[in-house]
Amino acid sequence: KNFLLGQAYLRKSKPELVRKHFSKVSPSSPRYKEALFYLALLERESGRQSLFLRYQEELKKDPAYGILIEGVLKERVKRFGVRLGMEYDTNVNISSGDVPRRKSTRGVAEFYYIHRGESLDYTARLYGNSNSKVPSYDVYRASVDGRYTKGGIFLPFGLGYTMVGRSYYSTQAYSGLGAYLGELRTSLRVGYEGYRSAPLEEEKRSAPFGKLEVDGSFQGGDFYSGLYASAGYYATKGKNWRRAELSVGGYANKRLGRLGLGISAELTYTPYTQTNTLFGKKRKDTYARLSPFVSYQILPTTYLLTTYSYNRNASNIGIYDYVRHIFSISLSHEF
């Protein structure tokens, strides 16, 4: 029964229900390996590499399915998507009276291309939001992030460029080495960040950095979740900005037919190791974010998404202490 339901939802392009029913097929069923094969295809296309590797290892025990899964690896997955929407941002600064409180309603556009090959996976993104009334909060970003995988070892890489307002520009590049350990993915990344100016000080600065990251995803039917943690150090060349960074976070998503309910959260502690020359003390920030969201599947690859995001940065320097409430609604479609 579960196999037949999985096949039916596969034809209807409903991946969450496909996962739910194929994952319930009993190992004693004569169609168990076939269900695993479809699950492997689904996880490879969605980019959940740890789950794909788990199914791949199981399928390789059967010579026939081992040949099939090797053939799948040689096929490329290509997807192009677009997201358009609106955001309302309170952008409230709660401690510094000399910094104006600003509210912003802005348009958002994002275009992305996903490529999944035999060993090379990457995603290219173009993102922008704009509000002519508060141009200092406009953000434009271009980035490429990916990994090269062989067996359980992967090499992450990335390159990005960000422009905020009309005076702040940054570039970032990184690479590293990682491994899949069961459901966990661990990587050590090293890279470089460069800034042309800063919000408070007109200066150039650069920051070689290193970061250790661990994350894992867990999926059961139409429910999936994940956790991540990272520890990094940014050896910024220049005053005020050298810092460590400790971060933990997670997400959960539940599908209820066409409706999706989810939440993500993040907590980051950032102690700066240099005395701030403007305020005469070492800056310490604790940033927290909580973001519940609701999505609705209009068509097989078209979604309506609404999100609320609570952002709190508690800092011992008032000008960096703030609360932001961000509300957004967007429409996304994949081709």
N, C-alpha and C positions, 0 to 999 in steps of 0.2 A: 504493500500500500504506500509506504513512504517513498519508495523508488518511483512509482508511477506519479505520485504528486510532485516529486522533484522534477521529473521530466516535463510535466504539464506547466509548472511555473518557469522552467527553463525556456520553453517556447514562448511564454508571455513576458520574458525579460524582467523577472522579479527575483533578483539575486538573493535578497534576504530570505525569501521563502524557499528558494532552491537550497540554500545552506541548511535551513531548518530541517527539511525533510531528508535530504541526502545524508546529513550527519546522523540521522536516526536509523539508517539502514543497518541491520544487524550483521556482524562479521560472519555469522553462519549462513547468511543469504547468498545464493549463487550470483547475485548482482552487486555484492558488496564492493568488489574491485572497480566495477563500472561506476558506482556512486563516488568512490574515492577519486577516480579519474576526472569526473565532472567537477568535483570540489577543487582538485588541483588546478584545473583550467580557470575556475572562478577566482581562486586566490592569486594566481599569477597575474590575471588581468587587473585585479584590484590593487596589486602591489604588496600584498601581505606575504613577504618572502619567507618568514619563519614557518607559517602554515603550509605554504607551497612545498618547502623543503621536507617537511614532515610527511606530507602525502607522497612526495616523490620517492622518498626512501622506502616507504611501504609498498609502493607500486613496483619498484625495481626488483622486489622479491619474486615477482611473476614475470618471466621472460617476455611474454606477449605485451603486457602493459609497460614493461621497461622500455621496449622499442617505441611504443606509442608516446611515452612521456619524453623521450629523447627527441622525438620528432616535434613535439610541442615546443621544446626549448629553442628549436631553430626557427620557429615562426615568430614574427614580430607583432607586437600589439601597439597600435597607434590610435590615440584619441585626442581630439581637439575640443575644447570647451570654452564657454563664455559665461560670465556672471555680471549682471547689471543690477544696481540697486541704489538705495538711499540710506544714509546714516544720520542720526542725531546724537551729538556729543555734548554733554554738559561742560566737560573740561574744567571742572572747578578746582581752584587752588585754595586750600582751606587755611593755610597758615601765614602766607606772606601778603600783607596788606598792600604792598606797593606793586604787586603783579595783578593786572586786571583779570577778572573772571570772564571767561568767554564761552559762549555757546555757539555751536556750529551745526548747520544742516548741510550735508554735502552729498554730491553724487559719487557713486563708486562704479568702477569698471575693472574687470579682470579678465584676461585672456590667458589660456594655458594650453600647452601641448605635452602629452605624455607618451613616452616611447619606452617599450619594454622589449628587449632583444634577448638573445641567447645568454649573454653575459652582462650586457650593458643596459642599465635602466636610467632614465633621467626625466626630469620635468622642467620645462621652461615656462616662466610666468612673466606677464606684464601687468602691473597693477597701478591704478591711479585713483585718487579722490580729490575733488576740487570744490572749493566754495569761494567765490569771488569776494564775499564780505569779510572773510578771515583768511587771506592768502598765506599767512605765516603757518597755517595748519595744513596746507595742501601737501600731499605725499604722492610721490611717483617712484616706482620701484621696478627694476628688471632683474631677474635672477634665473640661474640654472643650478639645479641640485640633482645629484645622481649617485650611482654606485656601480662599480664593476665587481661582479661576483664570480667566484670559482668555488664550487662546493659550498662549504660552510664559512668561507673567508670572503670578505668584501673590502673594497677600497672606496670610501665615501669621498665625494668632491663637490665643490660648489663655487660659484662666482656670482656676485651681486653688486648692484649700484642703486643707491637711494638718494633722492633729493627731497628735502623738507622745506617748504616755503621757497624763499629766493636766496637764502644765504647759507644753507646747511647741506653739505654733500658728503657722502661716505661711500667707500668701496670695501668689499670683503671678498677674500678668497681663502679656501681651506682644502685640505686633503687629510688622509689618515689611513688607519687600518682597523678593521673590525671583524667580529666573528659572531656567528649564530650559535647560541648555546641553548638548545631546546626551544622554549618559547621566548627566550631572551635574546636581545641583540645588543652587543657591547662594542663600543668603538672609541678609539683615541684619535682626536683631531688636532691638527696644528694649522695655524693660518695667520692671516694678516688683515687688520682693519685700518683704513686710512680715512682721515677727516680733513676737509678743507677749512671748515670753520665750526664754531660751537655756538650754542644759543646765547651764552653770556660773555664769551671772550673770542675776539677775532684772532684766531691762531690756526696753525696747521699742526696736526699731531698724528702719530701712527702707533699702532698697537699690535705687535706680535702676540698671539695667544695660543694656549693649549687647553683642551677640554676633554674630559673623560665622560662618556655618555652610556647609560644603560636604559633600555626600554623593552617592554614586552607587551604583546597583545593577546587577548583571550576572547574566544568566540564560541558561542553555543546557540545554534539555530539563528533566530532573528535578533539575538542580543550579542553585542560585542563591546569590549572595553580594553583599556590599556593603561599602563603606568610608565613613568619615565623619571630618571634622576640624572643630574649632571653636576660636575664640579670643574671649574675652569679658572684660569688666571690670565689677565690681560696686562702685559708688561708695557704699558703705554709710555712712549717717549714724549715727555712733556709734563708740565705741572698739573696737579689736581686729579688726574684721571686713572692712575694705576690702581688696579683693583682685583679682588677675588670674586667669584660668583658661585653660589650654591643654589641649586634649583631642584624642585620636585613637582610633579604634576600628574594628571590623569584625565581620562575621559570615559564616558559610557554612552551607549546608544542603543535604543530599543525600537524595533519596527513593529507597528500595529497596522498591518495592511498597508495602505498608502501613506499612513501617518508615521512620522519618525519623531521620537522624543530623545533628547540627549542633554548632556552637561559636560563641561570641561573645566578644569581648575588648575591653577599654578601658584606656587609660592617660591619666591626667590629672595635670598639674602645676599647683599652686596656690600662688603666692607672695603673702603678705599684705604690704601696703604700709605698715602701721602697726605700731609696736612694741606687743607685747602687754603690757598694764599689769599682768597677774598674774605673768608670767614674765620680763619685762624684755628680750625679744628679738622679732624679727619671725618669725612663724610661716611655715614652708615645708612643704607636703605634696606627696607623690607617691603617687597612688592607682592601683592596678592591679587589674583584675578579669579572671578567666578562667572561662568558664561553658560547659562541654560539656553537651549534652542529648540525650535519646533520646525519640522520640514513636512512638506506635502508633495507627493509624487503626482504631478499632473499628467505626464506622459512617461513612457518607459525611461527616457533620459532627460526629462525636464522636471525641475524641482522648484518649489517656492520655499524660501527659508527665512525665518524670523529669529533674531538673536537679541538677547540682552546681555551686556557685559558690565560687571562691576569691577572697577580697577582702583586699587588703593596702594599708594606708595607712601610709607611712613619713613620719614627721613629726619635726622637730627639737625638738618639745615633747612630752614623754613621754606625757602624758595623751591625746593625739590619735593615738598610735602603736598600731596594732592589726592583728590578723589575724582574719578571720572565715571559717569554713567553713559554707556553707549548703546543705543537702540538701532537696529538695522533690519531692513527687509530687502530681499533680493530674489531675482529669478535666474536660475542657471540652466544651461542646456549643453549636452555633449553630442558631438557629431560622430 
